Amino acid sequence: MAIKKKIDVALIYDFDGTLSPGNMQEFGFIQAIGKDVSEFWEKTIDLATTNDASGILCYMYLMLQEAKASGISLKRDSFRKFGSMVELFKGVEDWFTLINQYGKSKGINIKHYINSSGLKEMIEGTSIAKCFENIYACSFLYNVDGVAYWPAVAVDYTTKTQFLFKINKGIKEISDNKRINEYVAKEDRPIPFERMIYLGDGETDVPCMSVVKEQGGHSIAVYGNRKKKAVAERLIKENRVNFVCKADYSENSEIHTTVRLILDKIRADYDFQQHLIAQNNR
């Protein structure tokens, strides 16, 4: 029997609400600056609305301003410390090992990516940071003393889509605006859209989930509470996602079963296509 060629598959995750039950700033940072969670986000919304500005840039600005006012030095280590406090959904910490093992049994090399409007520096402080091939997320610039002073990358719901194409073409650097626009034949791209699985928790992920689904990949809307479930169920009714799953990543959970079935389909589709090509070249 011929040995099956190993293929790469990308699992792409939003973070807040997808792998974690809340916004990452709510686990340590907001408490450290002496603010109430709702107070911080209301202030962010007010700043964005009053100035007709990006909500992402506004929350990043407020983090800098509130930290300064509270005498907190926001160095990378500070962000990573806050990141270590971030809670994760049930089963997340074991998820990567389990699904990688399943992929390996099918001749699939799974690459995991984060595509988030949260902070890269905080995600790097979580226990699962080492599991990702790359983390596409917001980040700061740092001065000579290593203190954050200005946004370096701001990722909103439409900006997220560019990272799908970077994954598709095998580009890790956010700053690379040249190779992303270069023509690469579909068959030469490291990870075709058909071999992408996107997991997001709602409306901010709609552009990415729609693009992946429309390009032949698979999108999963996950939910951690009743409100998010209603959003997820609406998305599947609107044909924007393929599946809806509870944010429980334990072995044999709904999301675990769903992703395994998608991996089976990706493997079968690839093998079928290769067999078809071989037949046509006889």
Steps between C-alpha positions, in 0.01 A plus 500: 500500500634843404589731786267797511661839455487706818298820456486823700173626647455835679279538805448873548355637823367827624596527870257698716170313520642213296779352711435719806165589663564875502713784371860443606530849653244387760737245650740706707566821309175687570517397866863618518405851388221511756215512250176311469471285186184673377653841579805430283297383201245779532785748496642330191165513318447864598848595374442319170150640449585858594796506262358265235813293557605135493386316810815289486732802497294659776532202735874488433530874568302467825719212617805724464335800662341315790820307572700822506246664732520199732880494502518168315788449258371309200799297389473175306547306823208692653271403214615139518432495873145618434477241222587223745181592691272457198240227547444242229195298407470141616736265318703768318834411661476136384330578169813558295668172594183299443411649163863489382511129582181440305635697205823302506303174487346626174824624345415861582738755649286751689626856534325722752467877461350784705313776314388741770415859586650430842863561595779282368713575805229370734433190290874429517460479878234229489573134558406415139720759321755236401232309307467760224686521173441875507299756697339774293368756747528858626834606644690804625821685417750523787744779592868459592396408855278222369176677592200496263425846366306468171294241308708305250221283359123547536286208382128553442239271344590590141875515556481139613429380147849601378653242732307222331687584181830514688435150633393393152834622359717402796584856613559550872608865509221755549726768350543309171287690249694383195471122487133510599423678172723284281333245276530142620323221313231336711673162491823655628350660809602324825148482647206524256177645637341155466736384772410776747269470800403832662365518854341823621238607751285745312444809294857637507614176336232501230726631216761230569249222550321598180820521294621159618161340437456659157849388397429137580625487858294450816387750765378423850313751716567417865304625798560513873166636622136537396550841338790375288302188410225716353758685289660175384165345405408811301828476310432143390145592395648780290736243341811685622647203689497124458459394862402625846666346806513563874840629616595173667824361355507180703560166332181371333325836540288636215780722372753215525275270298425772244864585436593131470229455236624806310854361508368169364331686215811706420707181487246321280460799264876528457543127434210501254648794311842335483342178372308695237819674384681166481219351291501795260879474456496130403 
